[in-house]
Amino acid sequence: MKLCILGFGAVGRGVAKVISMKKEEMKEKYGLDLKITAVTDTSGAAIYDEGLDPNLLLKIKEDTGKISNYPEYGISKISNMEVLHKVDFDCLIEVTPTDIENGEPAKSHILKAFNDKKDVVTSNKGPLALSFRELAESAKENNVQLKYEASVGGAMPILNFAHDTLPSCNIKSIFGILNGTTNYILSRMAKEGSSYEQILKESQEMGIAETNPAQDVEGTDAACKVVILANSIMNRDVTLKDVEIVGISKITQEAISLARNEGYLIKLIGEISEDTLEVSPRLVREGSPFAVDGTLNVATLKTDLAEDVTVVGKGAGSIETASAILSDIISIYKSKE
Amino acid sequence: MRLNLVLELLDIPGQLIDALEPIGRLGANIVTVIHQRDVKTERGTVPVQITIEGDKDTLDRVITTLENRNIQIMEVDGVLRKEKIRTILIGDIVDKDVKDALNRLNVFEGVKVVDFNLKMSDDPEKSASKIIIEADYGKRKDIMKRIKDVGISKGFLVINEV
């Protein structure tokens, strides 16, 4: 199976790394021979139809910062669209930076791949949160697959879990902690009694929060995931503007301490239920499934037959997210056997 | 002694058996069971009236066991059971008039504010108020929405239970 990886940030590099780690295992276990035929970043691309060396890709990126410096097969100043046009591949791995204004350029990459009858695996929330129906319909029309487990909850299995493991059940509602950064900040505020501003600053220094943390702390990232879950699992037709969003930037130590006296914690919770689509800080009981610490994500699916089912997992991280992408690649491969 | 219970069951097969099983097992007598599937609550659940007989310890154990099995008990001997709903509001309590917010919650039928706690901050906007409300059983979702509406209309950040 030939892969074209667009974007070589944390997730793209994670994908190269897990492929390098698991290449032999994939062959033995599933008879799946993975080849990376193209990788792109802002500098250009590396393209080789017989397969690029994942370790060399990682080394070149780390040493020089530019994938176009890949020996012999590096090309500078080539656009992603040109790469898609030119390269021989079976499955597009779309991991370019997320844009939540219009979902581009990822959306165009995905649609182009569909039109060329290629499958797509992505972690990109932007196009999924803004144009879910359009993408799903295009995949269907072209008779190809779109998989996006990594877009919600990183390594926490939820989308494929609901579709493939709980197909007997109707999912009535989903409640979850869907953003690792805010959960980390709120957990530390509860443990240490420090202020929001102080913990945010430290989280930025540690690389857990981004320099511009707005998407995380104002709840937009979690809201994107709410939209993806609602569309994918609960068969709604909603976009980001349908979600009521309140972030965590106004949560004070006073509120956390009052909650603790009652045996409660404050967590940023995404809710998808019959009449509600929202992201907001909520009180959760200490010792309940939602009382998870650090960057963990958790989600409880309320079902008609199996009652409550809860999943927990690492919500971010390069290798963890790449594990979900690799699982999607394997599932596409298996479906074609 | 006899005890009249009203249980609230989901309208799916096996629910009534699940509720009755521990009663017999713990040694209480079932005197009557009134189960009308076509009479439903506003939440789409089925109320089941049960009268059981036994000594006080046995009956207490039955109630605890039913609760542990997440079987909702709406009434005990004609008295509606209450549930507690907790909320935290963040914001300036004087400026935004938390007292008025409490009054507006108290006027809702079946709702009573039973506890109120404050944690003041040097910056009044960062102050937090904890409100505990007692409400008739089964009204949680409706009341949480009302708390949110009142809180937001007063300019507070509302943190409801999940």
Interface residues (C-beta under 8 A of the other chain):
Chain A: F175 V246 K250 I251 T252 Q253 E254 A255 S257 L258 A259 N261 E262 Y264 I266 K267 I269 E271 S280 P281 R282 L283 V284 F290 D304
Chain B: I12 R86 T87 I88 I90 N117 K119 M120 S121 K126 S127 A128 S129 K130 I132 L157 V158 I159 N160 E161 V162
